[in-house]
Structure formats: C-alpha cells, structure tokens
Amino acid sequence: MTTIYFAGVNKPSLMKDVNDLGVKNILSSYYYISNKKQPYTLPKGMGLFLDSGGFTARMKEEEMSVQDYINFIKKNPHIKVYANLDVATPEETLTNQETMEKQGLKPLPVFHYSEMISKKWNYLMEEYCQEYDYVAIGGLKTTLQERRKGIQKNKQKYLNFCFSIANKYNTKIHGFGMTHPKFISKYPFHSVDSTSWLSGSMYGLLYFYEHGTINIFSIKKWRNTKQQGKQLDKFNAIQWVKYANYLKEKKV
C-alpha cells in the first residue's frame, strides 16, 4: 500500500478545507510555515510529512539554517515524519543529516537524481538503504510540459536504480513530487506527494478517479478566475482522496 501526502498545504485555512474533504495526510514545507506566528497544529487524525523546503530556498537564492530547522521540529514534537535539510551540494546535505542526528532527530535522508548520474555520489543510495529503513528520493517532479510529452525515460532509469537498491534492503521509499499513476503502479512506493490536486487553479487540469487509477484532462478555453479555480481544486481534491484511499487499502 502507498500513502499519498497532499503537498502545498501550508496555510491553516487550506488545512481545514482539505480535512473537510477527507484528506488524511498532508505535506507542508518548513520554508513556508516557519515564520507563522501561531503554533503549528494539525486537525485530529491528520498525518504530516514535513519537507525542509531546501529546494525552494535554493531556487529563490536564500539560505536556510539547519539549526533553526532542528529547533522548529523540537518545538513541534507531534511532527513524526520529516526530511533532512538538503542543500546545494551532497557534502553539505550529509553534514546536515549528521547535525540533525547528533541532536536526537531522525530525519529521512534525501537522495537526488543529480547524485545518481554522478560517479562520485551515486553510492549514497546504497549507503542510505543499508543504514536507514525509510529514504526519500527527489528529482521526480513532473512539469506540465513533461506531462504533455509523456513519461521521461530518465525518470524511469532513476527509479529503476533507486528501487533495485531499496528492494535489496527492504527500504521504504518516499517519492517527492511523484503521483504519476503509471509510476505508482509499477514501483512499490511506501509514500509519495505532489501538488497535482492543485493543478486545476494553476493549469486548468481536471482529474477523475475511476477503477483504481486517476485520469487527467485539460479543460479547453480555461478561464482561470479565483472562484473557478477553487471549485476545480475542490473537485480534484475529492478525486485524489478516492485514489489515496484506494492506494492505502491496496495489497502489494
């Protein structure tokens, strides 16, 4: 079975909205929620995966403090699943992993596509799977242009590499930005996340769950008004909840 975390839920109002629609698991980014004045709380029964937001910070050319990230997690002991603060280089990322562990935390190590294609760093996946029972892999997010072209071969190569190692050690894998049904049905992900359920307001995409899979449609002549976007996101969220429930109950 696979757990889907609904990514992009960084505001309390949005958290309440998706909870009302039946969403059981969300992914929030420390980058977006760390400066909120109110305490970070979750609706009863909702699961959280905390992403560091390191990738977002790099894209905005901002630096993040690993110590601030550590302090936030310690102040919110209800956060049980959280990833390492991955930064620009593997060396720095490994240092952050060690720093967090020395202070009593258990972050998921994060392996990247760039490390697989590097002869110097591709050994990290094997090392992570030997040492940890749960590992996150990044570099899987699919752009709208890639969706239109179909599945990229390099992502398939990347997943083959990661799971060939993970399966040897019975390591659980989380896929960042990965909810493509074809990949989820082929590879035994323990958990995945993405913002696909928000693609209605962003791209005019409509999802429809049917018979164990989720189909995608592009709405022609899409007029993205705020009200239309909210309505489409709500409809898509309900479809993704159905798909998430199916994956959660599915026997491997």
C-alpha angles and dihedrals in degrees: 000000000000129000118218116209113202103228127207095047099133101133125075091226092054090045090057092046095053092042089056088053092055101263109157102180131039138179117219128185121232087212090067103034102040095086097048111122096213121076114267106249135167132215112257112278096014119130123217134205110193115211117196094225090226092141092053091049091051092050089053091044092241129138125232127206115230089203092056088050090051092049092051093052092048091051089053105048091169087074102094103165119052137148131233118264099259114198140178099296134037090234093058092043091054090048090053090050090053093045093053093046093049088058093054101264128128108211122177109250113237123223120195137208089238089060092053092057091046114090088205098055108025090097089072094082091059091045092050093048092050093051105033133047094209124043132175123218124202135193095068102107111125120217124218089252090053091050090056092050094045131236115344117234093222091061090053090050090049093050092046089054095048098045094043086064099036092052091056091060100030089242119170115234130210116197115210112216092001123131101127105140093218092057094042092052093048102043126050099237114179089203141353138182141195144151092241090120087065094053091100096072092034103045109003093252123153125203127202126189118216135156099348099316139076122234127206128217132181114224109226119225089016114189107197105211118161093247094048091048092053092049093049093046089052092051091047092048090055090051091049091049089056090049092046091052090050092051092046092055097038114111116225 
